[in-house]
């Protein structure tokens, strides 16, 4: 996946490539679809939602231009895969999921994987997570009526990356 889908399409950040090679994507999809987990396609994760294709996760991670130790706000936890990739890159990830079932499933999976540096909340992500601000970066991985206000980053340089699930 890393060579054929990511590097061949311009993903060059070594931290992104490393994280994408070690995070077990197949665990973030429904069991019946695990044989397709590394294909270049989004896959359903239940409840009308999908996990983004590997290239989109890598592209959004690269566009964030994160450095180890940065605090990232993710709106739309979904399967948890994007948060796992960012945490594997050395970020502290604060992630918000509005759907109860996805939140519960993802919280269990992330705990089972022993991933550290990921803090989940179940809530509407429109307002972000102001009590945990400031953030160095904000990534919006779910559709919604508004993007969180960047002023919660307290003047730090920030980037947003968007995806439709």
Backbone torsions as a table, in degrees:
resi	resn	phi	psi	omega
1	UNK	NA	-44.8	-174.7
2	UNK	-61.8	-49.4	-178.9
3	UNK	-71.4	-50.5	-172.2
4	UNK	-71.9	-40.2	-175.4
5	UNK	-99.1	-34.0	-171.5
6	UNK	-98.5	-60.9	-179.3
7	UNK	-61.8	-39.9	-179.4
8	UNK	-63.9	-20.1	-179.3
9	UNK	-109.6	17.1	170.8
10	UNK	98.3	4.6	175.5
11	UNK	-77.0	119.5	-173.7
12	UNK	-127.0	-9.1	-179.2
13	UNK	-67.0	117.1	-177.5
14	UNK	-58.2	-35.8	179.9
15	UNK	-67.2	-38.8	178.0
16	UNK	-65.3	-47.7	-178.8
17	UNK	-61.7	-41.2	178.7
18	UNK	-64.4	-48.3	-179.6
19	UNK	-61.7	-41.9	-179.6
20	UNK	-66.6	-25.1	179.6
21	UNK	-83.9	-20.2	-177.1
22	UNK	-106.6	-22.2	179.4
23	UNK	-77.2	123.7	-174.7
24	UNK	-76.4	83.9	-175.1
25	UNK	-52.7	-35.3	-176.8
26	UNK	-60.4	-23.5	179.4
27	UNK	-78.0	-13.7	-176.8
28	UNK	-95.3	1.2	178.9
29	UNK	-115.5	166.3	178.3
30	UNK	-61.5	144.1	-175.1
31	UNK	-53.2	-39.3	-178.8
32	UNK	-66.9	-18.3	-177.1
33	UNK	-106.4	6.1	-175.0
34	UNK	-59.9	-30.5	178.5
35	UNK	-67.2	-19.5	179.1
36	UNK	-99.4	0.1	-169.7
37	UNK	-57.0	-32.2	-175.3
38	UNK	-99.8	6.9	176.4
39	UNK	-74.1	159.2	-177.0
40	UNK	-83.8	65.1	-177.5
41	UNK	-156.0	149.2	170.6
42	UNK	-71.7	153.8	179.9
43	UNK	-132.4	147.2	177.9
44	UNK	-66.9	141.9	176.0
45	UNK	-118.6	8.4	-179.5
46	UNK	98.7	162.7	174.7
47	UNK	60.5	28.8	178.6
48	UNK	76.0	13.0	-176.9
49	UNK	-113.1	162.3	177.9
50	UNK	-131.5	159.0	168.6
51	UNK	-92.9	132.6	-178.8
52	UNK	-64.7	153.0	177.4
53	UNK	-61.9	153.0	-177.3
54	UNK	-52.8	-41.3	-178.9
55	UNK	-60.7	-41.1	-179.4
56	UNK	-65.9	-41.7	177.4
57	UNK	-61.2	-45.0	179.7
58	UNK	-65.4	-43.7	-179.2
59	UNK	-62.4	-46.0	179.7
60	UNK	-64.2	-38.3	178.0
61	UNK	-64.7	-41.6	179.5
62	UNK	-68.0	-40.2	179.5
63	UNK	-63.0	-26.6	179.4
64	UNK	-69.0	-22.4	-179.3
65	UNK	51.1	50.3	-178.7
66	UNK	-79.4	157.9	172.4
67	UNK	-125.4	154.5	179.5
68	UNK	-53.9	136.1	178.7
69	UNK	92.4	-7.3	179.5
70	UNK	-71.1	152.9	177.5
71	UNK	-101.0	120.6	-176.1
72	UNK	-118.3	131.9	172.5
73	UNK	-97.8	124.7	175.9
74	UNK	-113.4	126.1	175.8
75	UNK	-101.3	114.3	-178.9
76	UNK	101.5	73.2	-178.6
77	UNK	-59.5	-41.8	-178.8
78	UNK	56.0	-125.2	-178.9
79	UNK	-73.2	-20.2	-176.0
80	UNK	95.0	-4.2	-175.8
81	UNK	-62.6	-46.7	179.4
82	UNK	-61.1	-42.9	178.6
83	UNK	-62.2	-40.6	179.1
84	UNK	-64.1	-40.2	178.0
85	UNK	-63.4	-47.7	-179.6
86	UNK	-64.2	-40.8	177.0
87	UNK	-63.7	-37.1	178.0
88	UNK	-68.1	-19.2	176.0
89	UNK	-86.7	1.5	177.2
90	UNK	94.3	12.4	178.8
91	UNK	-89.8	156.3	167.1
92	UNK	-96.9	121.8	-172.4
93	UNK	-111.1	125.6	173.4
94	UNK	-107.8	116.3	-171.1
95	UNK	-128.0	142.5	-174.2
96	UNK	-121.5	130.7	175.8
97	UNK	-129.8	131.2	-177.9
98	UNK	-87.6	-27.3	-176.4
99	UNK	-84.6	121.1	-175.4
100	UNK	-55.3	-47.0	-176.5
101	UNK	-64.3	-43.9	178.1
102	UNK	-64.6	-43.4	178.3
103	UNK	-56.7	-49.0	-177.8
104	UNK	-63.5	-47.7	-179.2
105	UNK	-62.1	-44.2	-177.5
106	UNK	-69.2	-39.8	178.5
107	UNK	-59.2	-42.7	178.7
108	UNK	-64.1	-47.0	-179.0
109	UNK	-61.1	-47.7	-179.1
110	UNK	-62.6	-36.5	177.1
111	UNK	-67.4	-43.0	178.7
112	UNK	-62.0	-35.7	179.9
113	UNK	-77.5	-12.9	179.2
114	UNK	69.9	24.1	179.7
115	UNK	-72.3	130.9	-179.4
116	UNK	-106.4	158.6	177.1
117	UNK	82.5	18.0	175.9
118	UNK	-120.1	122.8	-179.4
119	UNK	-119.3	113.5	-176.1
120	UNK	-102.2	146.2	169.3
121	UNK	-136.7	147.0	174.1
122	UNK	-99.0	113.1	179.5
123	UNK	-172.3	170.4	172.9
124	UNK	-70.8	127.2	-176.0
125	UNK	-83.5	1.6	-176.3
126	UNK	-55.7	-37.2	-179.1
127	UNK	-96.4	4.3	-179.4
128	UNK	73.1	-140.0	179.0
129	UNK	-141.0	70.8	-171.8
130	UNK	-59.3	-28.9	-179.3
131	UNK	-69.0	-16.5	179.0
132	UNK	-102.0	-3.3	-178.9
133	UNK	-65.9	157.1	11.6
134	UNK	-87.6	160.2	177.4
135	UNK	-118.0	146.5	175.9
136	UNK	-81.8	-29.6	-179.4
137	UNK	-145.3	153.4	174.1
138	UNK	-129.1	132.4	176.8
139	UNK	-125.9	129.0	-179.8
140	UNK	-109.1	111.0	-175.4
141	UNK	-112.1	13.5	178.7
142	UNK	-140.2	151.3	176.2
143	UNK	-71.6	149.8	178.3
144	UNK	-167.6	170.5	-177.5
145	UNK	-71.8	-25.2	-177.1
146	UNK	-146.9	157.3	172.5
147	UNK	-96.0	137.5	-179.5
148	UNK	-54.6	146.5	-179.4
149	UNK	-65.8	125.8	-177.8
150	UNK	-69.7	-12.0	-178.4
151	UNK	-64.3	-15.4	177.7
152	UNK	-70.6	-5.0	178.0
153	UNK	-87.9	2.7	174.8
154	UNK	54.4	42.6	174.0
155	UNK	84.3	-4.0	178.0
156	UNK	-71.4	154.1	174.1
157	UNK	-62.9	137.0	-179.7
158	UNK	-142.6	157.3	177.1
159	UNK	-130.8	151.7	169.0
160	UNK	-122.3	146.2	173.8
161	UNK	-128.8	139.6	-174.4
162	UNK	-122.1	146.6	175.8
163	UNK	-146.6	154.5	173.7
164	UNK	-105.5	127.2	174.1
165	UNK	-96.5	NA	NA
